[in-house]
Amino acid sequence: MESLRVLMDLEEAKFVWEKLMPVEIVTDLWEVRECFQRHFRRPLHFIVMEEKAGLSGFLPLSWVEERGFYAFFPGETWKGRTWLEQNFIFGNDPARLLTAIPGPYHIRYLSPRCAAGSGGNNLVDETGYLFTPSLYGYDFNRYLQCFSGKSLKKIRSEMKTIAEGGLTWRYDSLGDFDHLIAMNISRFGTSSYFYDPRFRRGFQEMVHLFRDRGWLRITTALISGEVAAVDVGVIYRNRYTLMAGGTNPSFPGIAKCINLHHMERACSEKMDEVDFLCGDFNWKKMFHLSERPLFLAASASARAA
């Protein structure tokens, strides 16, 4: 018979996470999650399932006090909701783990990798968007043929105008991360990821972790020497994930330009995929990216909050 217990100690939680979490993407790593835990300092509530043979399941939660619900660890909230994607409930009986939560819960971005069941909810939370170079034989020009003739002509015209303005690229300049933060806050204000100093410091720590591991990719678009756009991404197991970006409103069309640049590089470097994460900013569907739904498990009271 399987039994349940709760872990609230960080070192015990780390041991179970590293023992059970199937590491496929970079945010499956404890070290990445811990970057945010150090700054949000949420109380832990890891529900662990055990049987005679050992650990058989776990649901890693954090208590988000200001919202009054449990969320997936480490509870790194942005606008009251967690941000890290492709969360994973380990085990064959996630519904039992969910029913063991002792209060309201709002668990976002559950990966299709886990048969979450979501206690019968199976609600789509948001949709992620992927570019898969192999679908086009790693040929960027072949990808461009997916656009209608009219759309492709417009894109090429816009890119030509930007290039003639003196477009150059700079790579992996850590100092450009400060430009990204400034541009992101300038554009989105209190809705920026980085407006909350806890999130900003956690993200900065994550960026330094990626740099130290050799996974960090910073891409900076300059026009006549002026910073026009900065994107921060991570390359892990041949997957390229764009984590955040910022653009200078003085250069219209630069966001489209830098996104196409990522895709072109991914083709030339034969990457498995480029993950542009969730959030439909119109261009993602227009650029023929593949959709990947992520799921929500939430108690009725947390969904209504």
N, C-alpha and C positions, 0 to 999 in steps of 0.2 A: 504494500500500500504506500502510495506516495504521500509525503508530508510536506508542509510549507513552513518556512521560517523567514524572518526579516533581518536583514543586515543594515546597520546604521553607521558602522565604522568604515572609514575611507579605505584603510588598508585591506580589510576583509572584502570590501566591495571590489577593489582593484584585483584581488586574487581571483574572485569568481568571474569577473568580466574577462580577464585575460585567459582564463581556463575555458570558458564557454563561448565567447563571442566569435563567430566565424568571420575572419578578417578578409573581406573582399575589396572594400573601398577604404579610403583614407580615414573617414570619420568613424570607422569601426575600431580604430586604435584608441586605447585608453588615454595615451598621451595627448591626443587631440582634444578629447572631451575634458581632460583635466585642466587644460589651458583656461577654459571657461569656468570650471568649478572653483578654481583658485580665486576668481574675482566675484562670482555670484554667491558662493558659499552657501548653497542651498542645503537644508537638511536632507540626508539620504534616506531612502526607503526602498531597498533592494529586496524584492520578494523572490525567494529561492525555493525551488522544488527539488526534493530529494527522494531517492528510493534506495533500496539495499545496495544496488550497484554503484551508487554515488549521485552526483548532481545531475538532474535531468531537465531542468528548465530554470529560467530566471527572467524577471521583469525589472529593469533598473529604473527607479523613479527618483524624482526630487520634489520636495514640497515647495510650491511657489506661493509664498505667504500672501503677497499683495493681490493675487487672483483667487486664493482660497481653493486651489486644486493641486493634484499631483500631475506632474508632467514627466516626459522622458528625460533621463539624466543627460546633462547636468542642469537643465532648466534655464538655459541661456535665453531669456526672453527678449523679444523685439516687438514693440507695440503690444505687449501682454501675451505674446505667443512665442513658442520656441522656434528656433531658426535652423538648426542642423537637420539635414534630411536623411532619408533611408534608415530610419530607426528600426530596430529588430527585436522582436520578442522571441526568445529562444525556448524551444521545447515543443512537444506534440500536443500540449493542452493549454494554449494561450488563454482560452476562455476561463479556465479555472484560475489562472494567475490574475486575470482582470477582476474576477469576482472577489478576490482576496484583498483588493485595494480598500483601505478603511475610510474612504471619503470620496468626494468628487474627483474626477480625473479627466484630463484632456491630453491625449497622447497623439501627437501629430506625425505626419510624414512616415507612416509605417511602410516599409519596403515590401514590394511584391515577393521578395525572397522569403519572407516568413508567412506561413499560412496563418495569418493573424486571427482570422475568424471574427475578431473584434467583438466577441460576445454576441454575435448575430447582427452587428451594425454594418460592417463592410462599407462604410461611407467613404467616398472619394474626398480626400482633403484638398489636394491641389494636384496639378499636373506638371511633371518635369519635362524638360525638352532636351533631346540628344541629337548630336550630329555624329553619324557613323561613316567614316571615310571609306570603309570597305564596300559599302553599298554602291559606291561610284568608282570602284576599282582604284581608289586612292588618287583619282584624277579630278582636281578641282574644277577644271574646265568642263568636265562631264557633269559635275554637280550643277554648274551654272546653267546647263541646258534644261534644268527642271523649271526654270522661270519662263514665263511667256516671252515672246519676242519683244513686246512693249515694255514689260517689267525689266528685262535684262538690258535693254537699251537705256532705260532710265538709270539703272544701277551703274552701268558703265560711265554714263555721263556724269553722275554725281561723284564717282570715284576719280574720274579724270580731273574734275574741278578741284577736288581736295589735293590730288597729287601735284597739280600745277601751282597750288598755294605754297609748296615747299614741304611736302610731307616726308618725314624721316621716322625711323623706328629706333627705339633704345630698349635694351633688354636687361632685366635683372639688376636694375639700380634700386637698391633698398630705399634710398632717399625719396624715390618717387611715390612710395606708399603714403608719405605725408601729403603729397598733392592729391592722391586719391581720397583721403579722408576729408580734406578741405573742400574738394569739389563735391563730394557726396553730401556733406552737411549743408553746403551752400545751396544745393539743388533741392534737397528733401527736408531740410530743417529738422524739426522734432520727429519726423518720420524716418530719418536716416538711421541705418543700423548703428552708426557710430555716435549718435547723440547721447546715448547712455554710456557713461564712462566705464562701467563694468564690462559692457559688451566690447567697447573699443579696446580696452586693455587686454581682454581675453583674446580678441582677434589678433592684436599685435603680437601677443605671445605665440599664438598659433603660426603666424607668419615666420617668426624667428625659428620655431621648431622646423618648419618646412625648409627654411634656408639651411639649417644645420644638417638636415638629412639629405640635402641635395635635390629636393623635390620642388622647390619654389620656382615659379615663373612669373616675373613681372614684365608686362608689356606696356610700353609707353609710346604713344603717338605724339610727335611734335610737328608743328606747322611753323615754318620759318623760325625754328628754335624754341617756340613757346609750347608748353605742355598743353595738349588738346584733349588727351584721354589717357587714363591709366587703368589697367586691369590686373588683378592679382589672381593667380591660379596655382594649382598644384598638379604635378604629374606623378601618379602613383600606379604602378603596375600597368603602365601604358595607357592609362585613362587620364584625360586632362579635364579637370574640374575648374570652372571659373567661379571663384568664391565671392568676388566683389569688384566693383568698378566705379569710376567717376569720370565725368566728361565736362569739358569747358563749353558753356552755352554759346560762346563766341564763334564756335566752329560747327555749324549745323551739318549733320550727316556723318560726324566723326564716329558716333556709336556704331552705325552700320558698317563703317569702314573697318573699325578695329575687330568687330565680330567676324567679318569676312576674312580678315587677316588671320585670326585664330584658326578658322576652318581651312584656309589654304595651307598653313603650317602643319596642321594635323594630317592633311593628305600627304604632304611631302615627307613627313616623319613617320608615316604609316601607324598612326595611333589607332587604338581600338575604338575609342569614342571620345567625344567632347561633350561634357555635361554642362549645360547652361542653367541648370537648376530650375526651380519652380518660379512662377510669376510670369504671366503673359503680358508682355509689354508690346503686343501687336506684332512686332517684327518676327517673333519666334515662329508663329504659324506661317507668316508670309515667306519665311526662309526655308520652308519645307522640312523643319526639324521633326524628328520622331517624338511621339508623346509617350510618357510613362506615368500612369497614375500612381499617386501615393495615397495612403489610406489613413483614416481617422478612427480611433477608438475613444469614445468620450461618454461620460455619464450624462444623463439628461440635464442635470443642473449645470454642468460645466458647458454644455453646448449652448445653453440659453444665456450664459453669463456674457 
